[in-house]
Amino acid sequence: MVSQKITIINPSGLHLRPAGNLCNEALKYNSAITFSFDGGTANAKSVLSVLGACVKCGDEIELICEGADEREAMEALAAAISSGLGE
């Protein structure tokens, strides 16, 4: 298991478009990919779970990857989040 804290930079937080982009990136990997925020845990492979976390701009999440390709998944997802998830 690997984990990393990342700050969300999207001006509108993880609304539908960046949440979809996050999920599409997470689905490329076999590892279980979740993130914890505000006392809860969300499945990064589920758009509804990501949206339900209500993550806003400036919030810090802890991304957690667990599985055979966890390091590759962490690198790719951290880069995607840091670059604004396509926005």
C-alpha positions as CSV (number, residue, x, y, z in Angstrom):
1,M,0.0,0.0,0.0
2,V,1.2,3.5,-0.9
3,S,-0.4,6.8,0.1
4,Q,0.2,10.4,-0.6
5,K,-1.5,13.7,0.5
6,I,-2.5,15.9,-2.4
7,T,-4.2,19.3,-2.5
8,I,-7.0,19.8,-5.0
9,I,-6.3,22.8,-7.3
10,N,-9.4,22.8,-9.5
11,P,-11.3,26.1,-8.9
12,S,-14.6,24.2,-8.6
13,G,-13.2,21.2,-6.7
14,L,-14.0,17.7,-7.8
15,H,-17.2,18.4,-9.8
16,L,-18.4,16.1,-12.6
17,R,-15.8,16.7,-15.3
18,P,-12.6,16.3,-13.1
19,A,-14.3,13.5,-11.1
20,G,-14.9,11.7,-14.4
21,N,-11.3,12.3,-15.4
22,L,-10.0,11.0,-12.1
23,C,-12.1,7.9,-12.4
24,N,-11.0,7.2,-16.0
25,E,-7.4,7.4,-14.9
26,A,-8.0,5.2,-11.9
27,L,-9.8,2.6,-14.0
28,K,-6.5,2.0,-16.0
29,Y,-5.0,0.2,-13.0
30,N,-5.8,-3.1,-11.2
31,S,-5.0,-1.7,-7.8
32,A,-7.7,-0.7,-5.3
33,I,-7.6,3.2,-5.4
34,T,-9.4,5.2,-2.7
35,F,-8.9,8.5,-1.1
36,S,-9.8,9.7,2.4
37,F,-11.2,13.2,3.0
38,D,-13.0,14.7,6.0
39,G,-13.2,11.5,7.9
40,G,-14.6,9.5,5.0
41,T,-13.3,7.3,2.3
42,A,-14.2,7.4,-1.4
43,N,-13.6,4.9,-4.2
44,A,-11.6,6.7,-6.9
45,K,-13.0,4.3,-9.6
46,S,-16.6,5.5,-8.9
47,V,-17.8,8.9,-10.1
48,L,-20.7,8.9,-7.6
49,S,-18.3,8.1,-4.8
50,V,-15.9,10.9,-5.8
51,L,-18.8,13.4,-6.2
52,G,-20.2,12.3,-2.8
53,A,-17.0,13.3,-1.1
54,C,-17.7,17.0,-1.8
55,V,-14.1,17.9,-2.3
56,K,-13.5,21.6,-2.9
57,C,-10.6,23.7,-4.2
58,G,-7.8,23.8,-1.6
59,D,-8.9,20.7,0.2
60,E,-6.3,18.0,0.9
61,I,-7.1,14.4,0.2
62,E,-5.0,11.3,1.0
63,L,-4.8,9.1,-2.0
64,I,-4.3,5.4,-1.3
65,C,-3.3,2.7,-3.8
66,E,-3.1,-0.9,-2.9
67,G,-2.3,-3.7,-5.4
68,A,0.2,-5.1,-7.9
69,D,0.6,-1.8,-9.8
70,E,0.1,0.6,-6.9
71,R,3.3,2.6,-7.5
72,E,2.5,3.3,-11.1
73,A,-1.1,4.1,-10.2
74,M,0.0,6.6,-7.5
75,E,2.4,8.3,-9.9
76,A,-0.1,8.7,-12.6
77,L,-3.0,9.8,-10.4
78,A,-0.8,12.3,-8.4
79,A,0.4,13.8,-11.6
80,A,-3.2,14.0,-13.0
81,I,-4.5,15.7,-9.8
82,S,-1.6,18.1,-9.6
83,S,-2.1,19.1,-13.2
84,G,-5.8,20.0,-12.6
85,L,-7.5,16.8,-14.0
86,G,-7.8,18.3,-17.5
87,E,-9.1,21.7,-16.5
